[in-house]
Amino acid sequence: MSRRATTFFMTALGGSILLFLVLNLLLGSVMIPASDVVEILLGGDGDNHIWRTIVLKSRLPQALTAIVAGAGLSVSGLLMQTVFRNPLAGPSVLGISSGASLGVAFVVLLSGSIGGVALSRLGMMGEVTVTLAAIVGSMLVMSLIAYVAQKVRGNVTLLIMGVMIGYIANAVIGVLKFFSAEEDIRAYVIWGLGSFARVSGGQTTVFIVIMLCLLPLSFLLVKTLNLLLLGDSYASNLGLDIRRARLTVISCAGVLVAVVTAYCGPIVFLGLAVPHLCRGIFRTSNHAVLLPASLLAGASLALVCSLIARLPGFEGALPVNSVTALVGAPVVMWVLFNKRKAAI
């Protein structure tokens, strides 16, 4: 693809983020006039204090969370697919999301049984506890994966280890569910559905700052990722330390997944679908193009999913994972179909 076409599509992706951000602020179960939304964003009180609360404390934080979460998951998915050279590799492939889920399961499912008070009743304190538990669980699994990555050579072995860790975590979660109260199980299931609206207040700022610090670091791996595409032997001949490079890429992707899962729950399909979409649009394997493209496309697609999840007419909001699967699966099928058609 020519440089002019690449610039055009990048600009279009950036413009789509702005468009869908505006739509997320305007549309919802409560219709707010565009003029009032603009006045509220510019610091005015608006004609209705309820509208001000909806825009500033609900829609804006949710939209900003969707942008950075979608970008983080998409970049992570691209890193995973490159390092494993597997088109089906995604952010959850190493069991990091399962580790976060296990950490949340321990504090949510056992809180009522041990402490006598369900964590879901503790409000903001409960939300902070769940976030910390998810971070601890995902970081423990991340440490285990990093250790294994230093000991094994093949990507397939590491991939299988991650899948097995996921199975073990799900088995433990199943046992915890069996012995837990119904209210705790319901709270855990709701967390597992994923939500961009869960991050609010000061958590929104913390989450965005963390992601804005982590995402630029992935762009330092462009050269490494391009070398990994050439194969281990050729990359080694060019001076790349394969083990160190693999560990660095996996760690970067894992931390992105861990942070997003901790704050938003396990969001599926964005990390799998967006890299395929970008390869189909830009028709290149150069990560100097694919990384920023995945970041922008992931942010835009996450805003679309957030908008669909709370369209007017729905009471509350649909589970984000249901929307991401409905949007992401056809994208992957379309890209794969076009590749097969082009090969014929």
C-alpha positions in Angstrom: 0.0 0.0 0.0 1.3 3.4 -0.9 2.3 6.0 1.7 -0.6 8.3 0.7 -3.2 5.5 1.1 -1.7 4.5 4.5 -1.9 8.2 5.6 -5.5 8.4 4.4 -6.6 5.2 6.3 -4.8 6.3 9.5 -6.5 9.7 9.3 -9.9 8.0 8.7 -9.3 5.8 11.8 -8.5 8.9 13.9 -11.5 10.7 12.6 -13.7 7.6 13.4 -12.6 7.8 17.0 -13.7 11.4 17.3 -17.0 10.6 15.6 -17.8 7.7 17.8 -16.7 9.6 20.9 -19.2 12.3 20.1 -21.9 9.7 19.4 -21.2 8.0 22.8 -21.7 11.4 24.5 -24.9 12.2 22.7 -26.7 8.9 22.5 -28.0 6.7 25.3 -31.2 5.8 27.2 -31.5 9.5 28.1 -31.6 11.8 25.1 -29.6 15.0 25.7 -29.5 17.8 23.2 -26.2 18.3 21.5 -26.0 22.0 22.5 -26.3 21.0 26.2 -23.7 18.3 25.9 -21.3 20.9 24.3 -22.1 23.4 27.1 -21.5 20.8 29.8 -18.1 19.8 28.3 -17.1 23.4 28.1 -17.7 23.8 31.8 -21.2 25.3 31.8 -23.9 24.0 34.2 -26.4 23.3 31.4 -30.1 23.4 31.9 -30.3 20.1 33.8 -28.0 19.0 36.6 -29.0 15.4 35.9 -27.7 15.7 32.3 -24.5 17.1 33.6 -24.0 14.1 35.9 -24.8 11.7 33.1 -22.4 13.3 30.7 -19.4 13.9 33.0 -19.7 11.0 35.4 -21.1 8.3 33.2 -20.8 8.7 29.4 -17.4 10.6 29.2 -15.5 8.2 31.6 -17.1 5.2 29.9 -16.1 6.5 26.4 -12.5 7.3 27.5 -12.2 3.9 29.2 -13.4 2.2 26.0 -10.8 4.1 23.9 -7.8 3.1 26.0 -9.0 -0.4 26.7 -9.7 -1.1 23.1 -6.3 0.2 22.1 -4.5 -1.8 24.7 -6.3 -5.1 23.9 -5.7 -4.6 20.2 -2.0 -3.9 20.5 -1.7 -6.8 22.9 -3.4 -9.1 20.4 -1.1 -8.0 17.6 2.0 -8.7 19.8 0.7 -12.1 20.7 -0.1 -13.1 17.1 3.3 -12.0 16.0 5.4 -13.7 18.7 3.5 -17.0 18.4 3.0 -16.6 14.6 -0.5 -17.8 15.2 -3.6 -16.0 13.7 -5.8 -17.3 16.5 -3.6 -16.0 19.3 -5.2 -13.3 21.4 -4.7 -11.4 24.6 -6.1 -14.2 26.8 -4.0 -17.0 25.1 -1.4 -17.2 28.0 -4.0 -17.5 30.8 -3.4 -14.0 32.0 -7.1 -13.1 31.9 -7.8 -16.4 33.6 -5.4 -15.4 36.4 -7.2 -12.1 36.8 -10.5 -14.0 36.9 -9.1 -16.3 39.5 -8.0 -13.5 41.7 -11.4 -11.9 41.5 -13.1 -15.2 42.2 -11.2 -15.6 45.4 -12.2 -12.3 46.9 -15.8 -12.2 45.5 -16.8 -15.8 45.9 -15.2 -16.3 49.3 -16.1 -12.9 50.8 -19.6 -13.9 51.9 -18.6 -17.3 53.1 -15.6 -16.2 55.2 -16.3 -12.6 56.1 -20.1 -12.9 56.3 -20.5 -9.8 54.1 -20.7 -10.1 50.3 -18.1 -7.9 48.6 -20.8 -6.7 46.2 -22.4 -4.8 49.0 -19.3 -2.7 49.9 -19.7 -0.2 47.1 -16.5 1.6 46.1 -14.4 -0.3 48.6 -15.5 -3.5 47.0 -14.7 -2.2 43.5 -11.2 -1.3 44.6 -10.7 -4.7 46.2 -11.8 -6.5 43.0 -9.5 -4.4 40.9 -6.5 -5.1 43.2 -7.4 -8.8 43.2 -7.5 -8.9 39.4 -4.1 -7.2 39.2 -2.5 -9.6 41.7 -3.9 -12.7 40.0 -2.9 -11.6 36.5 0.6 -10.5 37.7 1.2 -13.9 39.4 0.3 -15.7 36.1 2.4 -13.2 34.2 5.4 -14.0 36.4 4.9 -17.7 35.9 4.7 -17.3 32.1 7.9 -15.1 32.2 9.7 -17.9 34.1 8.5 -20.6 31.7 9.5 -18.4 28.7 13.1 -18.4 29.9 13.1 -22.2 30.3 11.5 -23.4 27.1 12.5 -22.7 23.5 9.4 -23.4 21.4 6.5 -21.0 21.1 4.1 -24.0 20.9 5.2 -25.3 24.3 4.7 -21.8 25.9 1.3 -21.5 24.2 0.2 -24.9 25.6 1.4 -23.9 29.0 -0.8 -20.8 28.9 -3.8 -22.8 27.8 -3.3 -25.3 30.7 -3.0 -22.5 33.2 -6.3 -21.2 31.9 -7.9 -24.6 32.4 -6.5 -24.9 36.0 -7.8 -21.4 36.8 -11.3 -22.2 35.4 -11.3 -25.5 37.4 -10.6 -23.7 40.7 -13.2 -21.0 39.9 -15.8 -23.8 39.3 -15.0 -25.3 42.7 -15.3 -21.9 44.3 -18.7 -21.3 42.6 -20.0 -24.6 44.0 -19.3 -23.6 47.6 -20.3 -20.0 47.3 -23.5 -18.1 48.0 -25.9 -17.2 45.1 -25.3 -13.5 45.6 -21.6 -13.9 45.3 -21.9 -16.0 42.2 -24.1 -13.4 40.6 -21.6 -10.6 41.4 -18.8 -12.7 39.9 -20.8 -13.5 36.7 -21.6 -9.8 36.2 -17.9 -8.9 36.5 -17.0 -11.7 34.0 -19.3 -10.1 31.4 -17.0 -7.2 31.1 -17.9 -3.5 31.2 -16.4 -0.2 30.2 -18.8 1.5 32.7 -17.2 -0.2 35.7 -14.3 2.3 35.8 -15.5 5.6 37.4 -14.3 8.5 39.5 -10.6 8.6 40.3 -10.2 5.1 38.9 -10.8 6.4 35.4 -7.8 8.8 35.7 -5.5 6.2 37.2 -6.5 3.7 34.5 -6.0 6.1 31.6 -2.6 7.3 33.0 -1.4 3.7 33.3 -2.4 2.8 29.8 -0.9 6.0 28.3 2.4 5.1 30.0 2.3 1.5 28.8 1.0 1.9 25.2 4.0 4.0 23.9 6.4 1.3 25.2 5.0 -1.2 22.6 6.2 1.1 19.8 9.7 0.5 20.9 9.3 -3.1 19.8 8.6 -2.4 16.1 12.0 -3.5 14.9 12.0 -6.6 17.2 8.5 -7.6 15.9 9.5 -7.2 12.3 12.6 -9.4 12.9 10.5 -12.1 14.6 8.4 -12.3 11.4 11.5 -13.5 9.5 11.8 -16.7 11.6 14.0 -17.5 14.6 17.1 -18.6 12.6 17.2 -15.6 10.3 16.5 -13.2 13.2 19.3 -14.8 15.2 21.7 -14.3 12.3 20.7 -10.6 12.3 21.8 -10.4 16.0 18.4 -10.7 17.7 18.4 -12.5 21.1 15.3 -14.7 20.5 14.6 -15.6 24.1 15.0 -12.0 25.4 12.9 -10.6 22.5 10.1 -13.2 23.1 10.1 -12.5 26.8 10.0 -8.7 26.3 7.1 -8.9 23.8 5.1 -11.4 25.9 5.6 -9.2 29.0 4.5 -6.1 27.3 1.4 -7.8 25.9 0.7 -9.5 29.2 0.9 -6.3 31.3 -1.5 -4.5 28.9 -4.0 -7.4 29.2 -3.6 -7.5 33.0 -4.4 -3.8 33.5 -7.4 -3.8 31.1 -8.8 -7.0 32.7 -8.3 -5.6 36.2 -10.3 -2.5 35.5 -12.8 -3.6 32.8 -13.1 -7.3 33.3 -12.3 -9.9 30.6 -13.1 -8.2 27.3 -13.1 -10.8 24.5 -12.6 -10.6 20.7 -11.2 -7.1 20.3 -7.6 -8.3 20.6 -8.3 -11.1 18.2 -10.3 -9.3 15.5 -8.6 -5.9 15.2 -5.1 -7.1 14.1 -6.8 -9.1 11.3 -8.9 -6.1 10.3 -5.8 -3.9 10.1 -3.8 -6.4 8.0 -6.8 -6.6 5.7 -7.1 -2.8 5.3 -3.4 -1.9 5.1 -2.2 -5.1 3.4 1.2 -5.0 5.1 3.1 -6.9 7.8 5.2 -3.9 8.8 4.6 -3.3 12.5 5.5 0.4 12.0 2.1 0.6 10.3 0.2 -2.2 12.1 0.9 -1.0 15.6 -0.6 2.5 15.3 -3.3 1.1 13.0 -4.3 -1.5 15.6 -4.2 1.1 18.4 -6.6 3.4 16.5 -8.8 0.7 15.1 -9.1 -0.9 18.5 -10.1 2.3 20.2 -12.7 3.0 17.4 -14.2 -0.5 17.5 -14.4 -0.4 21.3 -16.4 2.9 21.1 -18.7 1.2 18.6 -19.3 -1.7 21.0 -19.8 0.6 23.9 -22.4 2.6 21.9 -24.3 -0.5 20.8 -24.3 -1.9 24.4 -26.3 1.1 25.6 -28.4 2.2 22.6 -31.7 3.9 23.2 -34.4 1.4 24.0 -32.3 -0.8 26.2 -32.8 -0.7 29.9 -29.3 -0.3 31.4 -26.6 -1.7 29.2 -26.0 -5.0 27.3 -22.9 -7.1 28.3 -19.9 -5.7 26.4 -18.6 -9.2 25.7 -21.8 -10.1 23.8 -21.4 -7.0 21.6 -17.7 -7.5 21.0 -18.3 -11.1 19.9 -21.1 -10.1 17.6 -19.0 -7.3 16.0 -15.6 -9.1 16.1 -16.5 -12.5 14.8 -17.9 -11.3 11.4 -14.8 -9.1 11.0 -12.5 -12.1 11.4 -14.6 -14.2 9.1 -14.7 -11.4 6.4 -10.9 -10.9 6.5 -10.2 -14.7 6.4 -12.7 -15.1 3.5 -11.1 -12.3 1.6 -7.6 -13.8 2.1 -8.7 -17.2 0.9 -10.5 -15.6 -2.1 -7.3 -13.6 -3.0 -5.2 -16.8 -2.8 -7.5 -18.5 -5.2 
